[in-house]
């Protein structure tokens, strides 16, 4: 089953609509009209169940080696929730996610800022 669409993502105050552009058995993709932002939700089943949501973004930026030229650069941010096939309810898995989310976003995203700065 796919998410209700279109999704919308806000980056640096700009909200972008992401209509669904691809559906597979265990994966859906949502892409901006210009193709520079894509969200993928996927599921892998095996000895463990792995659920992933990934946001890929691209932009045009000055080439650091040739400042007069522009190049396309990209980055990704994603979460993976990895659970055994049995033993954790959805509510328990959600509680673990909320614990991590709360830690990362507390004090104005201080942990994420430190992580981006190379701290561990």
C-alpha positions as a LaTeX table, in Angstrom:
\begin{tabular}{lrrr}
\hline
Residue & $x$ (\AA) & $y$ (\AA) & $z$ (\AA) \\
\hline
Unk1 & 0.00 & 0.00 & 0.00 \\
Unk2 & 1.29 & 3.47 & $-0.87$ \\
Unk3 & 1.17 & 6.69 & 1.10 \\
Unk4 & $-1.57$ & 9.21 & 0.33 \\
Unk5 & $-0.23$ & 11.50 & $-2.36$ \\
Unk6 & 1.05 & 13.92 & $-3.22$ \\
Unk7 & 3.49 & 14.09 & $-0.34$ \\
Unk8 & 5.01 & 17.43 & 0.48 \\
Unk9 & 8.42 & 18.16 & 1.95 \\
Unk10 & 9.63 & 21.49 & 3.32 \\
Unk11 & 13.34 & 22.23 & 2.98 \\
Unk12 & 14.69 & 25.62 & 4.10 \\
Unk13 & 11.15 & 27.01 & 4.21 \\
Unk14 & 10.25 & 25.96 & 0.66 \\
Unk15 & 7.52 & 23.32 & 0.38 \\
Unk16 & 7.70 & 20.97 & $-2.62$ \\
Unk17 & 4.96 & 18.65 & $-3.82$ \\
Unk18 & 6.04 & 15.05 & $-4.41$ \\
Unk19 & 3.54 & 13.05 & $-6.48$ \\
Unk20 & 4.03 & 9.28 & $-6.68$ \\
Unk21 & 6.11 & 8.47 & $-9.76$ \\
Unk22 & 6.85 & 4.76 & $-9.33$ \\
Unk23 & 5.26 & 1.84 & $-7.51$ \\
Unk24 & 6.78 & $-1.60$ & $-7.12$ \\
Unk25 & 5.77 & $-4.51$ & $-4.90$ \\
Unk26 & 7.61 & $-3.26$ & $-1.79$ \\
Unk27 & 8.66 & 0.24 & $-2.85$ \\
Unk28 & 7.15 & 3.58 & $-3.85$ \\
Unk29 & 8.91 & 6.69 & $-5.17$ \\
Unk30 & 7.68 & 10.28 & $-5.02$ \\
Unk31 & 9.46 & 12.87 & $-7.17$ \\
Unk32 & 9.31 & 16.65 & $-7.55$ \\
Unk33 & 8.40 & 18.11 & $-10.93$ \\
Unk34 & 11.98 & 19.20 & $-11.59$ \\
Unk35 & 13.37 & 15.81 & $-10.51$ \\
Unk36 & 15.66 & 17.36 & $-7.90$ \\
Unk37 & 13.88 & 15.88 & $-4.86$ \\
Unk38 & 12.84 & 12.25 & $-4.48$ \\
Unk39 & 11.42 & 10.36 & $-1.51$ \\
Unk40 & 11.56 & 6.56 & $-1.52$ \\
Unk41 & 9.75 & 4.28 & 0.92 \\
Unk42 & 10.71 & 0.62 & 0.78 \\
Unk43 & 10.48 & $-2.64$ & 2.68 \\
Unk44 & 12.81 & $-5.65$ & 2.67 \\
Unk45 & 11.74 & $-8.97$ & 4.12 \\
Unk46 & 14.06 & $-11.79$ & 5.18 \\
Unk47 & 15.57 & $-12.86$ & 8.48 \\
Unk48 & 14.71 & $-9.31$ & 9.59 \\
Unk49 & 12.24 & $-6.76$ & 8.30 \\
Unk50 & 13.86 & $-3.55$ & 7.13 \\
Unk51 & 11.71 & $-0.48$ & 6.51 \\
Unk52 & 13.39 & 2.53 & 4.93 \\
Unk53 & 12.34 & 6.05 & 4.04 \\
Unk54 & 14.92 & 8.04 & 2.10 \\
Unk55 & 14.99 & 11.64 & 0.87 \\
Unk56 & 17.39 & 12.39 & $-1.99$ \\
Unk57 & 18.01 & 15.97 & $-3.06$ \\
Unk58 & 20.10 & 17.50 & $-5.82$ \\
Unk59 & 21.06 & 21.04 & $-6.73$ \\
Unk60 & 23.28 & 22.97 & $-9.07$ \\
Unk61 & 26.34 & 24.37 & $-7.34$ \\
Unk62 & 29.62 & 26.03 & $-8.26$ \\
Unk63 & 32.36 & 23.47 & $-8.99$ \\
Unk64 & 34.92 & 23.91 & $-6.18$ \\
Unk65 & 37.74 & 23.17 & $-8.62$ \\
Unk66 & 36.38 & 25.35 & $-11.44$ \\
Unk67 & 34.31 & 28.12 & $-9.77$ \\
Unk68 & 33.19 & 29.50 & $-13.12$ \\
Unk69 & 31.42 & 26.19 & $-13.88$ \\
Unk70 & 28.39 & 24.66 & $-12.23$ \\
Unk71 & 27.87 & 20.99 & $-11.40$ \\
Unk72 & 24.97 & 18.93 & $-10.09$ \\
Unk73 & 25.55 & 17.74 & $-6.51$ \\
Unk74 & 23.35 & 15.54 & $-4.37$ \\
Unk75 & 22.81 & 14.31 & $-0.83$ \\
Unk76 & 20.60 & 11.81 & 0.93 \\
Unk77 & 19.04 & 11.52 & 4.35 \\
Unk78 & 17.29 & 8.37 & 5.45 \\
Unk79 & 16.08 & 6.29 & 8.33 \\
Unk80 & 16.00 & 2.54 & 8.59 \\
Unk81 & 13.82 & 0.67 & 11.04 \\
Unk82 & 15.13 & $-2.86$ & 11.36 \\
Unk83 & 13.01 & $-5.33$ & 13.33 \\
Unk84 & 12.81 & $-9.10$ & 13.73 \\
Unk85 & 9.85 & $-10.79$ & 12.05 \\
Unk86 & 8.26 & $-11.34$ & 15.47 \\
Unk87 & 8.78 & $-10.01$ & 18.98 \\
Unk88 & 8.18 & $-6.27$ & 18.57 \\
Unk89 & 4.74 & $-4.82$ & 18.00 \\
Unk90 & 4.30 & $-1.79$ & 15.77 \\
Unk91 & 3.60 & 0.22 & 18.93 \\
Unk92 & 6.89 & $-0.90$ & 20.50 \\
Unk93 & 8.85 & $-0.13$ & 17.34 \\
Unk94 & 7.17 & 3.28 & 17.20 \\
Unk95 & 8.18 & 3.93 & 20.82 \\
Unk96 & 11.83 & 3.19 & 19.95 \\
Unk97 & 11.61 & 5.53 & 16.94 \\
Unk98 & 10.07 & 8.27 & 19.08 \\
Unk99 & 12.92 & 7.86 & 21.57 \\
Unk100 & 15.54 & 8.32 & 18.85 \\
Unk101 & 13.63 & 11.17 & 17.22 \\
Unk102 & 13.28 & 12.94 & 20.57 \\
Unk103 & 17.01 & 12.59 & 21.25 \\
Unk104 & 17.98 & 13.91 & 17.82 \\
Unk105 & 15.60 & 16.86 & 17.81 \\
Unk106 & 15.95 & 17.97 & 21.45 \\
Unk107 & 17.49 & 21.39 & 22.09 \\
Unk108 & 16.96 & 22.67 & 18.54 \\
Unk109 & 18.43 & 19.62 & 16.78 \\
Unk110 & 21.68 & 19.83 & 18.78 \\
Unk111 & 22.60 & 16.15 & 18.26 \\
Unk112 & 22.11 & 16.35 & 14.49 \\
Unk113 & 24.15 & 19.55 & 14.31 \\
Unk114 & 26.95 & 17.81 & 16.22 \\
Unk115 & 26.67 & 14.74 & 13.98 \\
Unk116 & 26.92 & 16.91 & 10.85 \\
Unk117 & 30.00 & 18.52 & 12.41 \\
Unk118 & 31.68 & 15.12 & 12.71 \\
Unk119 & 31.04 & 14.36 & 16.38 \\
Unk120 & 30.15 & 10.86 & 17.49 \\
\hline
\end{tabular}
